Amino acid sequence: MRELFEQTQAWAQLLGPNKYLQAAAIIFVFILVGKIADLVISRIIAKLVSRSRNEIDDELVALLHRPVFISFVLLGLTLGTDRLQFPDTPEFLTLGILKTIAIVVWYNFFRGLIRIFLGAFPASTKNKRLHESMLPLINNASKVVAFALAIYFIFLAWNIDVTAWLASAGIVGLALSFAAKDTLSNLFAGVSIVADAPYKIGDFITLDTGERGMVSYIGLRSTRIMTRDDVEITIPNGIIGNAKIINEAGGPSEKHRIRIPVGVAYGSDIDVVDAALASVAKEHHEVCETPEPRVRFRRFGESSLDFELLCWIDRPVDRGRMTHELNCAVYRKFRDEGIEIPFPQRDVHLHTSPGTSN
């Protein structure tokens, strides 16, 4: 940068001894160069990238041309200020203001860059390891980092020693970490949940503590699930992060398998029972055709032959209702087919001792 200053001053001296004229010429040249760069980016490069199917490069070019132009203008003003050779205080104030403006301009550019890439993520990525629910976290973290760097460079622009500030921030952060231990535990667990994505909004989950419901909200501090009783349960992420979670909507498909156990009397025709249970599943329009419903003869029970109807439904939320409807349909079908559903029976034999009177 110092070499650029020296070369610019040497070129400006060709215009004569008037330093104001030299400064004005330097500023004018850099404004002209900035305008040329702006036209090249906004016209030529924008036309080239418009031929691609990806919209990211179009938005990037639209975002880039203005900071480039402003940077050339600020550079020209900086070189012009250096050529005027102001006293130390006015020169320090002028250069500090110009540097601050440049930092703010590029800070806004990087904010826009983050918005463009994160906005294009859901439609373009095929990487399932980075879940879409991580986008708000990445967005907020990126903005915080960009803001912190902008503040840091502004301090440097005004020759402010940030060592004491960083030391104070470390002490304050240590104190806050002890005071907000539970909150930080939930926060880190929330980051882990968002990164690992064991479930997403809309999934039906069951915790080892017995809670079951649809995930309605995933935050950094807590997760909320809506039960079938329309009761919302808020669970701190520090607890749910260490719990055993059964995701009923997980796996390669969101379909959910339900089981209908039923017993029939000994002596029943098992082929008729098999056909009756299979027809119950096929006749219900909400039972999935793929995978195909199955009937299994499970065991010889104490009072019955135990069968089980296995079928799949589209959504775990319908499990209770579908179990009810299939149970009713099985009962009607068995009644129509004359298949007996036994109930437990016990034979009690009374023995009388010899010599006992009636």
C-alpha positions in Angstrom: 0.0 0.0 0.0 2.8 2.4 0.8 4.4 1.7 -2.6 1.0 2.6 -4.2 1.0 5.9 -2.3 4.5 6.7 -3.5 3.8 5.9 -7.1 0.6 7.9 -7.0 2.4 10.9 -5.6 5.1 10.7 -8.2 2.5 10.6 -10.9 0.5 13.5 -9.4 3.6 15.7 -9.3 3.6 15.7 -13.1 0.5 17.9 -13.0 2.5 20.8 -11.3 3.2 22.0 -7.8 -0.4 22.6 -6.7 -1.2 19.8 -4.3 -4.9 20.5 -4.4 -5.0 19.9 -8.1 -2.9 16.8 -7.6 -5.3 15.5 -5.0 -8.4 16.3 -7.2 -6.7 14.5 -10.1 -6.0 11.4 -8.0 -9.6 11.3 -6.7 -11.0 11.8 -10.3 -8.8 9.0 -11.7 -9.9 6.5 -9.1 -13.5 7.5 -9.4 -13.2 6.9 -13.2 -11.4 3.5 -12.7 -14.1 2.5 -10.2 -16.8 3.4 -12.6 -15.1 1.4 -15.3 -14.8 -1.6 -13.0 -18.5 -1.1 -12.0 -19.5 -1.2 -15.7 -17.4 -4.2 -16.4 -18.9 -6.1 -13.5 -22.5 -5.0 -13.9 -22.6 -5.2 -17.8 -20.1 -7.6 -19.2 -19.6 -10.1 -16.3 -23.3 -10.0 -15.5 -24.2 -10.8 -19.1 -21.8 -13.8 -19.1 -23.1 -15.3 -15.8 -26.8 -14.8 -16.9 -26.3 -17.6 -19.4 -25.9 -20.1 -16.6 -28.9 -21.9 -15.0 -27.6 -21.1 -11.5 -29.0 -17.9 -10.0 -26.3 -17.6 -7.3 -23.7 -16.1 -9.7 -26.3 -13.5 -10.9 -27.0 -12.4 -7.4 -23.3 -12.4 -6.5 -22.5 -10.1 -9.4 -25.4 -7.8 -8.5 -24.1 -7.6 -5.0 -20.4 -7.1 -5.8 -20.3 -4.2 -8.2 -21.3 -1.5 -5.7 -18.7 -2.3 -3.1 -16.0 -2.5 -5.8 -17.0 1.0 -7.0 -17.2 2.5 -3.5 -13.8 0.9 -2.6 -12.1 2.6 -5.6 -13.7 5.9 -4.6 -12.5 5.5 -1.0 -9.1 4.5 -2.1 -8.9 7.7 -4.2 -10.0 9.8 -1.3 -7.4 8.2 0.9 -4.6 8.8 -1.6 -5.9 12.4 -2.1 -5.9 13.0 1.6 -2.4 11.7 1.9 -1.3 14.0 -0.9 -2.7 17.0 0.8 -0.5 16.3 3.8 -3.0 17.5 6.5 -1.8 17.9 10.1 -1.8 14.7 12.1 -5.2 15.1 13.8 -7.3 16.0 10.7 -5.5 13.4 8.7 -6.1 10.8 11.3 -9.8 11.7 11.6 -10.3 11.7 7.8 -8.5 8.4 7.2 -10.4 6.8 10.1 -13.7 7.8 8.7 -12.8 6.5 5.2 -11.6 3.2 6.6 -14.8 2.9 8.7 -16.9 3.5 5.7 -15.0 0.8 3.7 -15.4 -1.7 6.6 -19.2 -1.1 6.8 -19.5 -1.4 3.0 -17.7 -4.8 2.9 -19.5 -5.9 6.1 -22.8 -5.4 4.3 -21.4 -7.3 1.3 -20.6 -10.3 3.4 -24.0 -10.2 5.1 -25.6 -10.3 1.6 -23.2 -13.1 0.6 -24.3 -15.2 3.5 -27.9 -14.6 2.7 -27.4 -15.6 -1.0 -25.6 -18.9 -0.2 -27.9 -19.9 2.6 -31.0 -19.0 0.6 -29.8 -21.2 -2.3 -29.0 -24.1 0.0 -32.3 -25.9 0.2 -32.9 -25.9 -3.5 -29.4 -26.9 -4.6 -27.8 -29.2 -2.1 -28.0 -32.9 -2.0 -25.9 -33.3 1.1 -28.3 -34.8 3.7 -25.7 -34.6 6.4 -26.3 -30.8 6.6 -29.9 -30.6 7.6 -32.1 -27.7 6.5 -32.9 -26.9 10.2 -29.2 -25.9 10.6 -29.6 -22.9 8.3 -31.0 -20.5 11.0 -28.1 -21.5 13.3 -25.5 -21.1 10.5 -27.1 -17.8 9.5 -27.0 -16.3 13.0 -23.5 -17.6 13.7 -22.1 -16.2 10.5 -23.7 -12.8 11.1 -22.3 -12.7 14.6 -18.8 -13.6 13.3 -19.0 -11.0 10.5 -20.2 -8.3 13.0 -17.4 -9.2 15.5 -14.8 -9.0 12.7 -16.2 -5.6 11.5 -16.0 -4.2 15.0 -12.4 -5.5 15.4 -11.3 -3.9 12.1 -13.0 -0.6 13.0 -11.0 -0.6 16.3 -7.8 -1.2 14.3 -8.8 1.6 11.9 -8.9 4.1 14.8 -5.8 2.6 16.4 -7.7 1.3 19.5 -5.8 -1.4 21.4 -8.2 -4.3 21.6 -6.1 -6.4 23.9 -7.7 -5.1 27.1 -11.1 -5.5 25.6 -10.5 -9.1 24.7 -9.1 -9.8 28.2 -12.2 -8.2 29.8 -14.5 -10.2 27.5 -12.7 -13.4 28.5 -13.2 -12.7 32.2 -16.9 -11.8 31.7 -17.5 -14.9 29.5 -16.0 -17.1 32.2 -18.2 -15.6 34.9 -21.3 -15.9 32.7 -20.4 -19.5 31.9 -20.5 -20.4 35.6 -23.7 -18.4 36.2 -25.6 -19.8 33.2 -24.3 -23.4 33.3 -27.7 -25.0 32.7 -28.5 -22.5 29.9 -25.2 -23.2 28.2 -25.8 -26.9 28.6 -29.1 -26.6 26.8 -27.5 -24.3 24.2 -24.7 -26.8 23.3 -27.2 -29.7 23.3 -29.4 -27.7 20.9 -26.5 -27.2 18.6 -25.8 -30.9 18.7 -29.4 -31.7 18.0 -29.5 -29.3 15.0 -26.2 -30.7 13.7 -27.0 -34.4 14.2 -30.7 -34.0 13.1 -32.1 -37.1 15.0 -35.6 -35.6 14.1 -37.1 -32.7 12.3 -40.2 -30.6 12.6 -43.2 -32.7 11.8 -41.7 -36.0 12.9 -43.4 -38.2 15.5 -41.0 -39.1 18.3 -41.2 -41.1 21.5 -38.8 -40.4 24.4 -37.6 -42.9 27.0 -39.6 -41.0 29.6 -42.8 -41.9 27.8 -43.7 -38.6 26.0 -44.9 -39.1 22.4 -45.9 -36.5 19.9 -45.1 -34.5 16.9 -42.1 -32.2 16.9 -43.5 -28.6 16.5 -40.4 -26.5 17.3 -36.7 -27.1 17.5 -34.8 -24.3 19.2 -31.4 -23.8 20.7 -32.7 -24.0 24.2 -35.6 -26.4 24.0 -37.6 -28.7 21.8 -41.4 -28.7 21.8 -43.7 -31.6 20.9 -47.4 -31.7 20.5 -49.1 -34.7 22.0 -52.3 -36.4 20.7 -54.2 -34.6 23.5 -53.2 -31.2 21.9 -50.9 -30.5 24.8 -47.6 -28.9 24.0 -44.6 -30.2 26.0 -41.4 -28.2 26.2 -38.3 -30.3 26.9 -34.9 -28.6 27.6 -32.3 -29.7 25.0 -29.9 -30.7 27.8 -32.4 -33.5 28.8 -33.5 -34.5 25.3 -29.9 -34.6 24.1 -29.2 -37.4 26.6 -32.4 -39.2 26.1 -33.2 -42.3 24.0 -35.3 -41.0 21.1 -37.5 -43.2 18.9 -38.3 -41.4 15.7 -41.4 -43.1 14.2 -41.0 -41.1 11.0 -37.3 -41.9 10.6 -35.7 -44.4 8.3 -35.9 -44.5 4.5 -39.6 -43.8 4.5 -42.0 -41.9 6.8 -44.6 -44.8 6.6 -45.4 -46.3 9.9 -46.2 -50.0 10.6 -49.0 -50.9 12.9 -49.7 -54.3 14.4 -53.2 -55.8 15.1 -52.9 -58.8 17.4 -55.9 -61.1 17.6 -56.6 -64.6 18.9 -59.0 -67.2 17.5 -60.4 -70.3 19.0 -58.7 -73.7 18.8 -60.2 -75.6 15.9 -60.6 -72.6 13.6 -59.5 -72.9 10.0 -56.2 -71.0 9.9 -56.5 -70.5 6.2 -59.8 -68.7 6.6 -58.4 -66.6 9.4 -55.4 -65.6 7.3 -57.6 -64.6 4.3 -60.0 -62.7 6.6 -57.3 -60.6 8.1 -55.6 -60.0 4.8 -58.9 -58.8 3.3 -59.5 -56.4 6.2 -56.2 -54.6 5.4 -56.8 -54.6 1.6 -60.3 -53.2 2.0 -59.2 -50.2 4.1 -58.3 -47.4 1.7 -55.7 -45.8 4.1 -53.6 -49.0 4.4 -50.6 -48.8 2.1 -50.4 -51.2 -0.8 -46.6 -51.1 -0.7 -45.3 -52.6 1.5 -48.0 -55.3 1.2 -50.0 -56.1 4.4 -48.9 -59.4 6.1 -50.6 -61.9 8.3 -48.5 -63.9 10.8 -49.4 -66.9 12.9 -47.4 -66.0 16.0 -48.0 -68.7 18.7 -50.2 -71.3 20.4 -51.7 -69.4 23.3 -53.3 -70.7 26.4 -56.8 -70.1 25.1 -56.3 -69.1 21.5 -54.3 -69.3 18.3 -52.6 -66.0 18.2 -52.4 -64.1 14.9 -51.1 -60.7 14.0 -52.0 -58.4 11.1 -49.1 -56.2 10.0 -49.8 -53.2 7.7 -48.3 -49.8 6.9 -49.9 -46.4 7.0 -48.7 -43.1 5.6 -48.4 -41.1 8.8 -47.5 -42.1 12.3 -50.0 -39.5 13.6 -52.8 -41.8 12.3 -51.7 -44.8 14.3 -54.4 -44.6 17.1 -57.3 -44.0 14.7 -56.2 -46.7 12.3 -55.7 -49.2 15.1 -59.3 -48.5 16.2 -60.7 -48.8 12.7 -58.9 -52.0 11.9 -59.8 -53.6 15.2 -63.5 -52.8 14.5 -63.1 -54.2 10.9 -61.5 -57.4 12.2 -64.3 -58.0 14.7 -67.0 -57.5 12.0 -65.1 -59.7 9.6 -64.7 -62.5 12.1 -68.4 -62.2 13.0 -69.4 -62.5 9.4 -67.1 -65.4 8.7 -68.1 -67.2 11.9 -64.6 -67.1 13.4 -64.7 -67.3 17.1 -62.6 -65.0 19.3 -62.2 -66.9 22.6 -61.9 -65.5 26.0 -59.8 -67.0 28.8 -61.4 -69.9 30.5 -60.5 -71.9 33.6 -61.9 -75.3 34.6 -62.2 -75.7 38.3 -62.5 -79.3 39.6 -63.7 -79.8 43.2 -62.7 -82.9 45.1 -64.5 -84.0 48.2 -62.7 -85.9 50.9 -64.1 -89.3 52.0 -66.5 -89.2 54.8 -67.5 -85.6 54.1 -71.3 -85.2 54.4 -73.3 -83.4 51.7 
